[in-house]
């Protein structure tokens, strides 16, 4: 039988996901800002921005799924 997870561990895990989600959201906004460079012809920075925004979005979604599984 697996050991039960205490409320303190759930709180710490939730706070960890919240802080990581906030930082990832900021990186995602930075990525969107860099992606606008594509319209100006700066393809290198624009591509980096698109990858950064998509990666941050995917990671945030995985944090949501992890939180729902933990519930």
C-alpha angles and dihedrals in degrees: 000000000000117000115256118250114240124231090247091058090049090050093049091048091049093049090048091053091046095052092044090048091051092051091046089050090055091049089049091054089048088051092052089050091051091046088062086068087074089072090054093052099256096129099173096056091038092054091047088051093051092049091047093049094046093045093050091048092051092048092049090052090051089052089054091050091049090052092050091049091050092053 
